[in-house]
């Protein structure tokens, strides 16, 4: 039986930091409201001309350095992103060109905030079946580009960034299981209205922005994340007490607290970056993982539960022996 193991992690954040106090100058909001409802204190924002692929490249270079691999070692690149640089070539190909990787499959997939978990699930399957030895998996976004900066209900929530992992085939686990789901019945609760084959004129005019019914999203997310925790533990015949670290999607501190409570986990065992990064969509889980790996909290052998939820709705988890 083959498994994939995480052998390197990395992240990249834009230099520009926007605090809640900065947002008070733009929309009718307060630092107190944003902190108490979301846990967010600041977020990073891509500079003009700085793209999702720029951030992805930074994260991947860090992850490859940590894994001590070079371009010739990479057999596959999978990127979760809803804010790619171009319609095509896909961001995997753009990354290949920057990193000097020639030949292996490289592609991106859209699953909104669950993008990294979906990408990890796909890459893990390829490694497990023996077709791929080493894969680069990325979550990268510049969501601040597609929010309405006059809408206080959404613009305070999002930030930009990228996180990446390198996974490699191993006889020992590794990634124990991944679980991914979607339900399009919820498509109208959280979405971006236009694309290429619909509403292209609005897109070109920059007239569209992320739409969200925050309250309803919140309720479904909390319920669904609770269920995926149960599903993941059951699939591995593990109990709540067997998880060392929860690495949740960083959308909202209250959502994270609800999932931690369901797991009976003290918040000291939950990796939190929402205060510094805001909701970076597909980038949030791999960035949080990288933060806790690099600051030494996560140690080899620890059991990690990664989970995410996003527009679609999409949701997923990964149970990892680090
Ligand atoms: N500053 C100040 N007031 C704000 C505000 C802001 N940035 N945004 C909204 N409000 C106001 C609303 O207008 C409303 O005012 P009203 O009562 O006069 O109408 C009031 O605050 C309450 O709004 P509501 O939407 O009910 O607040 P909430 O407690 O549900 O918190 C969210 C709003 C967005 C923080 C919360 O719903 C949430 O986090 N939802 C999930 C969003 C999410 O994570 N999406 C991504 C999923 S991957």
Boltz pocket constraint, residues with backbone or C-beta under 6 A from the ligand:
constraints:
  - pocket:
      binder: B
      contacts: [[A, 28], [A, 29], [A, 30], [A, 33], [A, 34], [A, 37], [A, 38], [A, 113], [A, 152], [A, 153], [A, 154], [A, 156], [A, 212], [A, 213], [A, 214], [A, 215], [A, 216], [A, 217], [A, 218], [A, 221], [A, 251], [A, 252], [A, 279], [A, 309], [A, 310], [A, 311]]
      max_distance: 6.0
